[in-house]
Amino acid sequence: MMSEQRLTAAEPSRDETVALLSLVRNAAKNVTWADIAGEVRLAGSAIEVLEGRRGAQSALVPNPAVDEALVQADSDLAEWERDGLDLVTVLSPRYPLRLAAVFDCPPFLFVRGTVLPDDRGMSVVGSRHCSSEGESMARDAARLLADRGLTIIAGLAEGIDTTAHREALAIGARTVAVIGTGIKKYFPAANRRLQDEIAESGLVVSQFYPDQPPTKQTFPMRNGTMSGYGLATIVVEAGEMSGSRIQARKAADHGRPVILSSRVATSTTWGASLARNPWVYVAGSRSDLADAVDQIVADSSDELLAELGLVSA
């Protein structure tokens, strides 16, 4: 349950959103988008941070770089508004609470579907070229999560992700797709209909500009957001160089548990290394998976979110 503060908080003004977007547009090379998100959340105002960026200059003295970024941000936002895109910033009470609690949360999200700020779910991830055993475990994981009222989170990739999403839709469970492209893109193209179906009954999330194409950088960033969004990550099937290992390691940075299939824990060096940690569960059977999910749910008291005033203690 969200705190009274979050329930009554208003959406940020358009000026605040423009200020945030301009900060992103005008970020120094050594400043990440996550740095900006953290600074803005701490200050509670993008406008306040932007004014601080002007340095010793008076706010009455034009700063060409800042002013140009503001103009571009205002133009971008106007275009997105005309396109009917839904933008959720870190200053919005709709921003996902658990994602807001991690150190590298994105400054904004483009969304299609129903946003639940206090969404409780787990990621189900794995190989794009999966085996029949991997598909079976992905379906089991989706059903286990759904039976416990949890959201099935995945990245809309071929293989394990697609299987988890489809199983969620088939049984009427909520599923969230965190994509590695802009919200106006479909990747892979074969999942176009699936992406639209998820948007209709669940949620599609992108942390990139709307027309961003897929790149080698966007997918690891997407994995970090998936980790931050959920209570935990379930790695069903993955190879030595799988992107799933990035999410598993990112989960460690976020302080979130990981469930590895026994196959991943024994067939990959990174899986074997992770499996030695106390926050990692190894599941060799459906029963093991159920026990791990139940333990994680029981342990997820949301103390960190309560400390931040985001949920009730």
PAKOLKOL-146565 format. One record per residue (C-alpha): x, z, y; residue number from 0. Coordinates in Angstrom, 1 decimal. Layout:
<rs>
[r [X Z Y] NUM]
...
</rs>
This chain:
<rs>
[r [0.0 0.0 0.0] 0]
[r [1.4 -0.9 3.4] 1]
[r [1.9 1.7 6.0] 2]
[r [-0.6 2.1 8.9] 3]
[r [2.1 0.7 11.2] 4]
[r [2.3 -2.5 9.2] 5]
[r [-1.5 -2.8 8.8] 6]
[r [-2.1 -2.5 12.6] 7]
[r [0.9 -4.5 13.8] 8]
[r [0.2 -7.7 15.7] 9]
[r [1.8 -11.0 15.1] 10]
[r [4.7 -11.7 17.3] 11]
[r [4.0 -13.6 20.5] 12]
[r [4.9 -17.3 20.7] 13]
[r [7.7 -16.4 23.1] 14]
[r [9.2 -14.1 20.5] 15]
[r [9.0 -16.8 17.9] 16]
[r [10.7 -19.3 20.3] 17]
[r [13.4 -16.8 21.1] 18]
[r [14.1 -16.2 17.4] 19]
[r [14.3 -20.0 16.6] 20]
[r [16.6 -20.5 19.6] 21]
[r [18.9 -17.7 18.3] 22]
[r [19.1 -19.6 15.0] 23]
[r [19.7 -22.9 16.8] 24]
[r [22.4 -21.5 19.0] 25]
[r [24.1 -19.3 16.4] 26]
[r [27.9 -19.1 16.5] 27]
[r [29.9 -20.4 13.6] 28]
[r [30.7 -16.9 12.3] 29]
[r [27.1 -15.7 12.6] 30]
[r [24.7 -16.3 9.7] 31]
[r [21.0 -16.7 9.9] 32]
[r [20.8 -13.4 7.9] 33]
[r [22.8 -11.7 10.7] 34]
[r [20.3 -12.9 13.2] 35]
[r [17.4 -11.7 11.1] 36]
[r [18.9 -8.3 10.8] 37]
[r [19.7 -7.9 14.4] 38]
[r [16.2 -9.0 15.5] 39]
[r [14.5 -6.6 13.1] 40]
[r [16.7 -3.8 14.2] 41]
[r [15.9 -4.5 17.9] 42]
[r [12.3 -5.2 17.2] 43]
[r [12.5 -8.2 19.5] 44]
[r [14.1 -11.6 19.5] 45]
[r [13.8 -11.8 23.2] 46]
[r [15.8 -8.7 23.7] 47]
[r [18.6 -10.0 21.4] 48]
[r [18.5 -13.3 23.2] 49]
[r [19.0 -11.7 26.6] 50]
[r [21.9 -9.8 25.1] 51]
[r [23.5 -13.1 24.1] 52]
[r [23.7 -14.0 27.8] 53]
[r [26.5 -11.6 28.1] 54]
[r [27.6 -10.4 31.5] 55]
[r [25.5 -13.1 33.2] 56]
[r [22.3 -12.0 34.9] 57]
[r [19.2 -13.3 33.2] 58]
[r [18.6 -15.1 36.5] 59]
[r [21.8 -17.2 36.0] 60]
[r [21.2 -20.2 33.7] 61]
[r [23.1 -20.3 30.5] 62]
[r [23.1 -24.0 29.4] 63]
[r [23.6 -23.3 25.7] 64]
[r [20.8 -20.7 25.6] 65]
[r [18.5 -22.7 27.8] 66]
[r [19.0 -25.9 25.7] 67]
[r [18.3 -23.9 22.5] 68]
[r [15.1 -22.5 24.0] 69]
[r [13.9 -25.9 24.9] 70]
[r [14.6 -27.3 21.5] 71]
[r [13.0 -24.3 19.8] 72]
[r [9.9 -24.7 21.9] 73]
[r [9.7 -28.4 21.0] 74]
[r [10.2 -27.6 17.3] 75]
[r [7.5 -25.0 17.2] 76]
[r [5.1 -27.3 19.0] 77]
[r [5.7 -30.0 16.4] 78]
[r [5.2 -27.6 13.5] 79]
[r [2.0 -26.3 15.1] 80]
[r [0.7 -29.8 15.4] 81]
[r [1.5 -30.4 11.7] 82]
[r [-0.4 -27.2 10.8] 83]
[r [2.6 -25.5 9.3] 84]
[r [2.5 -21.8 8.7] 85]
[r [5.6 -20.0 10.0] 86]
[r [6.2 -16.3 9.2] 87]
[r [9.1 -14.6 11.0] 88]
[r [10.9 -11.3 10.3] 89]
[r [8.9 -9.8 13.2] 90]
[r [5.6 -10.6 11.5] 91]
[r [3.6 -8.0 9.6] 92]
[r [3.0 -10.7 7.0] 93]
[r [6.7 -11.0 6.2] 94]
[r [7.3 -10.0 2.5] 95]
[r [8.3 -6.3 2.5] 96]
[r [10.9 -6.3 -0.2] 97]
[r [12.6 -9.3 1.1] 98]
[r [12.7 -7.7 4.6] 99]
[r [14.6 -4.8 3.0] 100]
[r [17.6 -6.8 1.8] 101]
[r [20.6 -7.4 4.0] 102]
[r [20.5 -11.2 3.8] 103]
[r [16.8 -11.8 4.4] 104]
[r [16.0 -15.2 6.1] 105]
[r [14.9 -15.0 9.8] 106]
[r [11.8 -17.0 9.0] 107]
[r [9.7 -18.5 6.1] 108]
[r [7.5 -21.5 6.0] 109]
[r [4.6 -20.8 3.6] 110]
[r [1.7 -22.6 1.9] 111]
[r [-0.9 -20.4 0.3] 112]
[r [-1.8 -16.7 0.4] 113]
[r [0.9 -14.4 1.7] 114]
[r [0.8 -10.8 0.3] 115]
[r [3.3 -8.7 2.2] 116]
[r [3.4 -6.0 -0.5] 117]
[r [3.5 -8.6 -3.3] 118]
[r [4.9 -6.9 -6.5] 119]
[r [6.4 -9.4 -8.9] 120]
[r [9.5 -10.4 -10.9] 121]
[r [11.5 -13.7 -11.0] 122]
[r [11.5 -15.7 -14.2] 123]
[r [14.5 -18.1 -14.1] 124]
[r [16.7 -20.1 -16.3] 125]
[r [18.0 -23.5 -17.4] 126]
[r [16.5 -26.8 -16.3] 127]
[r [17.3 -28.2 -19.8] 128]
[r [15.8 -25.4 -21.8] 129]
[r [15.2 -25.0 -25.6] 130]
[r [11.8 -24.4 -27.2] 131]
[r [12.9 -20.8 -27.7] 132]
[r [13.6 -20.5 -24.0] 133]
[r [10.2 -22.0 -23.1] 134]
[r [8.5 -19.5 -25.5] 135]
[r [10.3 -16.5 -23.8] 136]
[r [9.4 -17.8 -20.4] 137]
[r [5.7 -18.0 -21.4] 138]
[r [6.0 -14.5 -22.9] 139]
[r [7.5 -13.2 -19.7] 140]
[r [4.8 -14.7 -17.5] 141]
[r [2.1 -13.2 -19.7] 142]
[r [3.8 -9.8 -19.8] 143]
[r [4.0 -9.8 -16.0] 144]
[r [0.4 -10.9 -15.6] 145]
[r [-0.8 -8.3 -18.0] 146]
[r [0.7 -5.6 -15.7] 147]
[r [-0.7 -7.1 -12.5] 148]
[r [2.6 -8.5 -11.4] 149]
[r [3.3 -11.8 -9.7] 150]
[r [5.3 -14.4 -11.5] 151]
[r [8.1 -15.7 -9.1] 152]
[r [10.1 -18.8 -9.9] 153]
[r [12.0 -21.6 -8.2] 154]
[r [9.9 -24.6 -9.2] 155]
[r [12.8 -26.2 -11.0] 156]
[r [12.4 -28.1 -14.2] 157]
[r [12.6 -26.2 -17.4] 158]
[r [12.2 -22.4 -17.4] 159]
[r [10.8 -22.2 -13.9] 160]
[r [8.2 -24.9 -14.5] 161]
[r [7.2 -23.2 -17.8] 162]
[r [6.7 -19.8 -16.1] 163]
[r [4.7 -21.3 -13.2] 164]
[r [2.5 -23.4 -15.5] 165]
[r [1.8 -20.4 -17.8] 166]
[r [0.8 -18.3 -14.8] 167]
[r [-1.6 -20.9 -13.6] 168]
[r [-3.0 -21.4 -17.1] 169]
[r [-3.9 -17.7 -17.4] 170]
[r [-5.1 -17.3 -13.8] 171]
[r [-2.2 -15.1 -12.7] 172]
[r [-0.6 -15.2 -9.2] 173]
[r [2.6 -17.2 -9.0] 174]
[r [5.0 -17.7 -6.1] 175]
[r [7.4 -20.7 -5.9] 176]
[r [10.5 -20.2 -3.7] 177]
[r [11.7 -23.7 -3.2] 178]
[r [15.2 -25.0 -2.3] 179]
[r [13.9 -27.6 0.2] 180]
[r [11.8 -27.8 3.3] 181]
[r [8.1 -27.0 2.9] 182]
[r [7.2 -30.7 3.5] 183]
[r [9.4 -31.8 0.6] 184]
[r [8.7 -32.0 -3.1] 185]
[r [11.6 -31.5 -5.5] 186]
[r [11.7 -32.4 -8.2] 187]
[r [9.3 -35.2 -7.6] 188]
[r [7.7 -34.6 -11.0] 189]
[r [6.5 -31.2 -9.8] 190]
[r [4.6 -32.5 -6.8] 191]
[r [1.2 -31.7 -8.3] 192]
[r [2.4 -28.3 -9.6] 193]
[r [3.7 -27.4 -6.1] 194]
[r [0.3 -28.2 -4.6] 195]
[r [-1.5 -26.2 -7.3] 196]
[r [0.6 -23.2 -6.7] 197]
[r [-0.1 -23.5 -2.9] 198]
[r [-3.8 -23.6 -3.6] 199]
[r [-3.9 -20.4 -5.8] 200]
[r [-0.7 -18.6 -5.1] 201]
[r [2.2 -19.2 -2.6] 202]
[r [5.0 -21.6 -1.9] 203]
[r [7.8 -20.3 0.2] 204]
[r [10.7 -22.1 2.0] 205]
[r [13.4 -20.6 4.2] 206]
[r [14.5 -23.9 5.5] 207]
[r [13.4 -26.3 8.2] 208]
[r [10.4 -28.3 7.1] 209]
[r [12.2 -31.6 6.4] 210]
[r [15.3 -30.1 4.8] 211]
[r [16.3 -32.2 1.7] 212]
[r [17.8 -30.5 -1.4] 213]
[r [21.5 -29.8 -1.2] 214]
[r [24.1 -27.8 -3.2] 215]
[r [23.8 -25.1 -0.7] 216]
[r [20.1 -24.7 -0.4] 217]
[r [19.5 -23.7 -4.0] 218]
[r [21.9 -20.7 -4.1] 219]
[r [20.3 -19.6 -0.9] 220]
[r [16.9 -19.9 -2.5] 221]
[r [18.0 -17.8 -5.4] 222]
[r [19.0 -15.0 -3.1] 223]
[r [15.6 -15.1 -1.5] 224]
[r [13.9 -15.0 -4.9] 225]
[r [15.9 -11.9 -5.8] 226]
[r [15.0 -10.2 -2.6] 227]
[r [11.3 -11.0 -2.9] 228]
[r [10.8 -9.4 -6.3] 229]
[r [11.3 -6.1 -8.1] 230]
[r [13.7 -7.7 -10.6] 231]
[r [15.0 -10.9 -12.1] 232]
[r [14.5 -12.0 -15.7] 233]
[r [17.0 -14.6 -16.8] 234]
[r [15.5 -16.3 -19.9] 235]
[r [18.1 -18.9 -20.7] 236]
[r [21.2 -20.1 -18.8] 237]
[r [24.6 -21.7 -19.3] 238]
[r [28.0 -20.8 -18.1] 239]
[r [27.5 -22.6 -14.7] 240]
[r [23.8 -22.1 -14.3] 241]
[r [22.4 -21.3 -10.9] 242]
[r [20.6 -18.3 -12.6] 243]
[r [24.0 -16.5 -12.6] 244]
[r [24.0 -16.7 -8.8] 245]
[r [20.6 -15.0 -8.7] 246]
[r [21.7 -12.3 -11.2] 247]
[r [24.7 -11.5 -9.1] 248]
[r [22.7 -11.5 -5.9] 249]
[r [20.3 -9.1 -7.5] 250]
[r [23.2 -6.7 -8.0] 251]
[r [24.0 -7.0 -4.3] 252]
[r [20.3 -6.2 -3.5] 253]
[r [20.3 -3.3 -5.9] 254]
[r [17.6 -4.9 -8.0] 255]
[r [17.5 -4.7 -11.8] 256]
[r [18.2 -7.8 -14.0] 257]
[r [16.8 -8.5 -17.5] 258]
[r [19.0 -10.9 -19.5] 259]
[r [17.9 -12.4 -22.8] 260]
[r [20.2 -11.5 -25.6] 261]
[r [21.2 -15.1 -25.8] 262]
[r [22.4 -15.1 -22.2] 263]
[r [24.2 -11.8 -22.6] 264]
[r [26.1 -13.0 -25.6] 265]
[r [26.7 -16.7 -25.0] 266]
[r [28.0 -16.6 -21.4] 267]
[r [31.0 -14.7 -19.9] 268]
[r [29.0 -13.8 -16.8] 269]
[r [26.1 -12.5 -18.9] 270]
[r [28.4 -10.4 -21.1] 271]
[r [30.0 -9.0 -18.0] 272]
[r [26.7 -8.2 -16.3] 273]
[r [25.3 -6.6 -19.5] 274]
[r [27.8 -3.8 -19.2] 275]
[r [26.1 -2.5 -16.0] 276]
[r [23.4 0.3 -16.2] 277]
[r [21.0 -1.7 -14.0] 278]
[r [21.0 -4.6 -16.5] 279]
[r [18.6 -4.7 -19.5] 280]
[r [19.2 -7.0 -22.5] 281]
[r [16.1 -8.2 -24.2] 282]
[r [16.4 -9.5 -27.8] 283]
[r [12.6 -9.6 -28.5] 284]
[r [9.3 -9.6 -26.8] 285]
[r [9.1 -5.8 -27.3] 286]
[r [12.5 -5.3 -25.6] 287]
[r [11.3 -7.4 -22.7] 288]
[r [8.1 -5.4 -22.4] 289]
[r [10.0 -2.1 -22.5] 290]
[r [12.4 -3.3 -19.8] 291]
[r [9.6 -4.5 -17.5] 292]
[r [7.7 -1.3 -17.9] 293]
[r [10.8 0.8 -17.2] 294]
[r [11.5 -1.2 -14.1] 295]
[r [8.0 -0.9 -12.8] 296]
[r [8.0 2.9 -13.5] 297]
[r [11.3 3.3 -11.6] 298]
[r [10.1 1.1 -8.6] 299]
[r [9.0 3.9 -6.4] 300]
[r [9.7 1.8 -3.3] 301]
[r [11.7 4.7 -1.7] 302]
[r [13.7 2.3 0.4] 303]
[r [10.6 0.6 1.8] 304]
[r [9.1 4.0 2.5] 305]
[r [12.2 5.1 4.4] 306]
[r [11.9 1.9 6.5] 307]
[r [8.3 2.7 7.2] 308]
[r [7.1 -0.4 5.4] 309]
[r [5.0 1.2 2.7] 310]
[r [3.6 4.6 2.1] 311]
[r [5.9 7.2 0.4] 312]
</rs>
